[in-house]
Amino acid sequence: MQHYESEAIINIGVGKDIGIRDLAELVKEVVGYPGAIQFDTSKPDGTLQKLLDVSRLQALGWQARISLRKGIKSTYQWYLDHQGRFRQT
């Protein structure tokens, strides 16, 4: 992006869609949460698809090197390693 000079917006993402339920299940698995996930079906679902168009980014030669699972896992591990630093007393 240091050499990107267009005013066009660049979306950052991997170009793959994942449903909220699938994402919740993935997070549950990664963090080892043993409980059930509950959804409030009385609330609106919102936008059915939240997939970003990453074609401009890919045209610049960029591709994600970290999978969603690996990114969640490393972020969770970072949180576990640093959580004591952010707690208020």
RATA-V812908 format. One record per residue. N is the residue number from 1. RES is the residue in three letters. SS is DSSP state (H for helix, E for strand, - for the rest). NEAR is the number of other ideal C-beta (glycine too) atoms within 8 Angstrom. D_FIRST is the distance of its C-alpha to the first C-alpha in whole Angstrom. Layout:
n->N res->RES ss->SS near->NEAR d_first->D_FIRST
n->N res->RES ss->SS near->NEAR d_first->D_FIRST
This chain:
n->1 res->MET ss->- near->5 d_first->0
n->2 res->GLN ss->- near->3 d_first->4
n->3 res->HIS ss->- near->4 d_first->5
n->4 res->TYR ss->- near->7 d_first->5
n->5 res->GLU ss->- near->3 d_first->8
n->6 res->SER ss->- near->4 d_first->10
n->7 res->GLU ss->- near->2 d_first->12
n->8 res->ALA ss->- near->5 d_first->12
n->9 res->ILE ss->- near->3 d_first->12
n->10 res->ILE ss->- near->9 d_first->9
n->11 res->ASN ss->- near->9 d_first->12
n->12 res->ILE ss->- near->6 d_first->11
n->13 res->GLY ss->- near->9 d_first->14
n->14 res->VAL ss->- near->6 d_first->16
n->15 res->GLY ss->- near->8 d_first->18
n->16 res->LYS ss->- near->6 d_first->21
n->17 res->ASP ss->- near->6 d_first->24
n->18 res->ILE ss->- near->7 d_first->26
n->19 res->GLY ss->- near->6 d_first->29
n->20 res->ILE ss->H near->6 d_first->30
n->21 res->ARG ss->H near->8 d_first->33
n->22 res->ASP ss->H near->8 d_first->31
n->23 res->LEU ss->H near->9 d_first->29
n->24 res->ALA ss->H near->9 d_first->31
n->25 res->GLU ss->H near->9 d_first->33
n->26 res->LEU ss->H near->12 d_first->30
n->27 res->VAL ss->H near->10 d_first->30
n->28 res->LYS ss->H near->10 d_first->34
n->29 res->GLU ss->H near->7 d_first->34
n->30 res->VAL ss->H near->10 d_first->31
n->31 res->VAL ss->H near->7 d_first->33
n->32 res->GLY ss->- near->5 d_first->36
n->33 res->TYR ss->- near->6 d_first->38
n->34 res->PRO ss->- near->3 d_first->41
n->35 res->GLY ss->- near->5 d_first->42
n->36 res->ALA ss->- near->3 d_first->42
n->37 res->ILE ss->- near->8 d_first->39
n->38 res->GLN ss->- near->4 d_first->40
n->39 res->PHE ss->- near->6 d_first->39
n->40 res->ASP ss->- near->5 d_first->40
n->41 res->THR ss->- near->4 d_first->41
n->42 res->SER ss->- near->3 d_first->42
n->43 res->LYS ss->- near->5 d_first->39
n->44 res->PRO ss->- near->3 d_first->37
n->45 res->ASP ss->- near->4 d_first->34
n->46 res->GLY ss->- near->4 d_first->32
n->47 res->THR ss->- near->4 d_first->29
n->48 res->LEU ss->- near->4 d_first->30
n->49 res->GLN ss->- near->5 d_first->27
n->50 res->LYS ss->- near->5 d_first->24
n->51 res->LEU ss->- near->8 d_first->21
n->52 res->LEU ss->- near->8 d_first->18
n->53 res->ASP ss->- near->6 d_first->17
n->54 res->VAL ss->- near->11 d_first->14
n->55 res->SER ss->H near->7 d_first->14
n->56 res->ARG ss->H near->10 d_first->11
n->57 res->LEU ss->H near->11 d_first->9
n->58 res->GLN ss->H near->10 d_first->12
n->59 res->ALA ss->H near->6 d_first->12
n->60 res->LEU ss->- near->9 d_first->9
n->61 res->GLY ss->- near->5 d_first->11
n->62 res->TRP ss->- near->6 d_first->10
n->63 res->GLN ss->- near->5 d_first->13
n->64 res->ALA ss->- near->7 d_first->14
n->65 res->ARG ss->- near->3 d_first->16
n->66 res->ILE ss->- near->6 d_first->18
n->67 res->SER ss->- near->6 d_first->21
n->68 res->LEU ss->H near->9 d_first->22
n->69 res->ARG ss->H near->8 d_first->25
n->70 res->LYS ss->H near->8 d_first->24
n->71 res->GLY ss->H near->9 d_first->21
n->72 res->ILE ss->H near->11 d_first->24
n->73 res->LYS ss->H near->9 d_first->26
n->74 res->SER ss->H near->9 d_first->24
n->75 res->THR ss->H near->8 d_first->24
n->76 res->TYR ss->H near->10 d_first->27
n->77 res->GLN ss->H near->8 d_first->28
n->78 res->TRP ss->H near->8 d_first->26
n->79 res->TYR ss->H near->8 d_first->28
n->80 res->LEU ss->H near->7 d_first->31
n->81 res->ASP ss->H near->6 d_first->31
n->82 res->HIS ss->H near->8 d_first->30
n->83 res->GLN ss->H near->8 d_first->32
n->84 res->GLY ss->H near->5 d_first->35
n->85 res->ARG ss->H near->5 d_first->32
n->86 res->PHE ss->H near->6 d_first->32
n->87 res->ARG ss->- near->6 d_first->35
n->88 res->GLN ss->- near->3 d_first->37
n->89 res->THR ss->- near->2 d_first->41
